[in-house]
Amino acid sequence: MTHNKFIRLTSANYHSAYKIHVGAQFSPWSEAIFCDCLSGQYAGFSLEQDNILIGYYMSLFVLDEVTLMDISVVADFRGKGNARVLIEHLIEQCRAKNITGIWLEVRQSNSVAIELYESSGFVLVEHRKDYYPSAQGYEDAMIMTLTLAETQ
């Protein structure tokens, strides 16, 4: 049986999560930006299974809303429900803090992530044209939100 463990990311333990970020993103954040997301109104958590770091998420808390800034799972652990485990953890954290909604942006081409978000209750709010750099130039971002106030 797999044992999941969540660990809050800090300036002392973020290095492996940053490596996952760099390996998963077309245009990754600098290490300095990643580190900036570990303090203040930000919160990041890593997911370990059987003492192996397999994913993480970063979020930004502003008043009663949260923005999911980044989420990623190691390639070998994708397609096994681990991103859903991370999303559910984020939702639990938000409910515990009486957050009313979660916002995120996702590449229009990332159909796997979009399906995960939709099945978790997120709805499309708008498109941002040519937002993300891509191999073909730029691609649109989809802005999605999950309202928690109605589900608490």
Buried (B, 14 or more C-beta within 10 A) or exposed (E): EEEEEBBEBEEEBBEBBBEBBBEBEEEBBEEEEBBEBBEEEBBBBBBBBEEEBBBBBBBBBEEEBBBBBBBBBBEEBBEEEBBEBBBEBBBEBBEEEEBBBBBBBBBBBBEEBBEBBEEBBBEEEEEEEEBBEBEEEEBBBBBBBBEBEEEE
